[in-house]
Amino acid sequence: AGEPYDVPDWHKATVHRDYHIYYRYALYSVPCNLCPPGTKLEVRGDRKLVTLYHQGKLVKTHPRQSK
């Protein structure tokens, strides 16, 4: 009847020198004032969104890139 439950996928990522992280074959930007290169982030991905967290705090949300 409805859409199946969307199980999120959790990963860890490191901010690169260009202020992006790499997740599931795509690049996602991070705010340079909050996440300098080398910062470790938690990444939550589902069908529609990629959400970035630093120490449990929301940093940025992106629409999920298609492959």
ZAMARGU-4260 file (C-alpha; in steps of 0.2 Angstrom, whole numbers, plus 5000, padded with zeros to 4 digits):
<rodrens>
0) 5000/5000/5000 | 5013/5013/5006 | 5031/5016/5003 | 5043/5003/5011 | 5052/5009/5027
5) 5068/5018/5022 | 5082/5011/5033 | 5096/5024/5035 | 5114/5020/5032 | 5127/5027/5044
10) 5145/5030/5040 | 5160/5040/5046 | 5169/5053/5034 | 5183/5065/5035 | 5182/5082/5028
15) 5195/5085/5014 | 5205/5100/5009 | 5191/5106/4998 | 5178/5106/5012 | 5169/5090/5005
20) 5166/5073/5011 | 5164/5057/5000 | 5149/5046/5003 | 5143/5032/4991 | 5151/5038/4975
25) 5147/5057/4977 | 5154/5072/4985 | 5145/5083/4998 | 5150/5100/5004 | 5152/5105/5022
30) 5152/5123/5030 | 5171/5129/5030 | 5168/5139/5046 | 5162/5123/5056 | 5172/5109/5049
35) 5190/5112/5044 | 5199/5099/5034 | 5202/5083/5044 | 5186/5085/5054 | 5178/5068/5057
40) 5159/5068/5053 | 5145/5055/5055 | 5135/5053/5039 | 5117/5047/5038 | 5111/5043/5021
45) 5093/5037/5016 | 5085/5037/4999 | 5082/5055/4998 | 5094/5064/5010 | 5112/5064/5016
50) 5114/5072/5033 | 5131/5077/5041 | 5134/5077/5060 | 5149/5083/5070 | 5149/5076/5088
55) 5130/5073/5087 | 5126/5090/5081 | 5118/5093/5064 | 5130/5102/5052 | 5122/5101/5034
60) 5109/5091/5025 | 5110/5088/5006 | 5098/5080/4994 | 5105/5062/4989 | 5115/5062/4973
65) 5110/5049/4961 | 5124/5037/4955
</rodrens>
